[in-house]
Amino acid sequence: MFDPRVNGALVRSAFYRPPRKRTSDLFSADAECVFRCDGVEHPVLDLSASGFLFASPNGKIWNPGAEIEGQLIIHGEPVLDSKVRVARVQALATGSRVGVDAQQTIAVIDMLELDADRAFRAGLQAGPAAYANLLPKNYLDAVSSIKDFLLYYRPLLDREESRIRAKGDHERPLRDLVERSFETLDRRWRQLVTDASRAGWELRADPAAHHAAKRYTEATITPLLKGCPLIDRTWNKPLGYAGDYHVMEYYYRDEFEGPTAFDQIMHKLFVQNPMARGVVSRARFLVELMDAEHERLARSGTSEFAVANLGCGSGREVQIWAETTARRGPATWTLIDQEEEALAVAYQIGHKAIRGAERPAELKLLHLSFSKLLRHPEAFKFEDQNYIFSSGLFDYLRLDRAQTIAKALYDRLVPGGRLAIGNAIGPNTNFWPPEFVADWPILYRSKDDMEAMAALLPGSAEVDVVVEPGGAYYFLLVRKG
Ligand SMILES: C[S@@+](CC[C@H](N)C(=O)[O-])C[C@H]1O[C@@H](n2cnc3c(N)ncnc32)[C@H](O)[C@@H]1O
């Protein structure tokens, strides 16, 4: 699967350089990390212990190799006062991006410490009113109703749970409590989420209000839900990002999970959100599409089928395919993910299902990021695919990136092959939990936005946009001409 021609790149990658991190990910929103040079403050975009990247307005010339004097500043305080060397300059329509190497080590840990201290002091001074004052009444009312719901039902359920536990044999009665209470709360909760989502959607046009709504919700609602496994994992992001394969597995399992009855009910209410249910319905939809393609191919006399899944996570589609579809011939699955843990789970689930159903299928797993795929297309031999799909990945990608990857995937199809790319639907009446409670922002796209993803494909490509049966995700469907 790997081409020795990229060995040079692999060896080069063995020499460690501290990774650059985006300042927006590293520091609090009010940190204002800038590089002051010649009296002008330039926003710093990313940073490591050895250098940083800053934005420069149009008209200013920066020469690679030149040494410049300046100060790196955060929260108004200089943290590095030394010469830096211009390493690279990228000209954009809006100005330049200038990458510099520092001649002294940048104390990123001290910067984080300073930022945490300032953020705490500012938070202490501001109080919730600093955010609430920026929010419209309908958003505050919606969040207030949700807070009332949680503050009312948590102690009520805790008391009932304690009463049941005190009686001895409690397993079945507790299960009854959880199931009965869920039935009662389900519709009420759904309405609350719809109201908050509608009010939250209106804030998207106003970045300051949207930011305030996130901060306000994360301060007043999220802590009430920390016992709920889904919210705990998405909020804490142990793998560095919210929608990891573990979260997807919560959706596929769709169970009451968590330490207390209240946590279990809330967890289930979140995994029953249409966006979460849509993860499962889209997987079935993708398998149905695959099966239709396989049938089409088999009718033309070839039964061998090649399918690739980019950003596969736990790759549940393999299991669904093995256990539910007709036997049309051998299939080779190529599952690609940047996350090793996800691939380990996908391997187990996929192999078990294929063996259990005795399907003639091969499973190839590629541990790589799509950016490597774009840089070294020749190194990864999974061309001539009959079907390529991706779900839960393009929702994170800017349009230009999405277009480039859509084209790269299209190029790997056989003529007549099919590409399916999913993305959460916008406007969205269910997006309040991920966006505002769990700090899981994604790009919600309209039908036109989906069509725009196909802009780099040749005119011969047949493009369509459909909604998967769960009604939560669009799919860009492309037939290679
Ligand atoms: C939201 S999950 C969706 C997983 C799966 N498609 C599903 O629907 O259950 C997104 C997946 O994309 C993977 N991913 C994120 N960035 C990636 C990249 N640059 N290259 C490859 N995979 C990536 C993540 O590791 C994660 O497993």
The ligand as a Gaussian input file, in Angstrom:
#p B3LYP/6-31G(d) Opt

LIG

0 1
 C      -17.378000      12.927000      13.229000
 S      -16.330000      11.563000      12.962000
 C      -17.260000      10.645000      11.748000
 C      -16.857000       9.200000      11.692000
 C      -17.674000       8.326000      10.747000
 N      -17.632000       8.780000       9.396000
 C      -19.110000       8.243000      11.238000
 O      -19.983000       8.850000      10.636000
 O      -19.332000       7.553000      12.249000
 C      -15.042000      12.287000      11.970000
 C      -13.861000      11.365000      11.721000
 O      -12.984000      12.024000      10.810000
 C      -11.661000      11.785000      11.212000
 N      -10.814000      12.855000      10.667000
 C      -10.772000      14.143000      11.087000
 N       -9.861000      14.829000      10.372000
 C       -9.318000      13.953000       9.481000
 C       -8.318000      14.062000       8.496000
 N       -7.677000      15.214000       8.302000
 N       -8.021000      12.980000       7.742000
 C       -8.661000      11.791000       7.963000
 N       -9.607000      11.632000       8.905000
 C       -9.937000      12.684000       9.665000
 C      -11.724000      11.776000      12.725000
 O      -10.613000      11.107000      13.293000
 C      -13.045000      11.070000      12.977000
 O      -12.876000       9.682000      13.150000

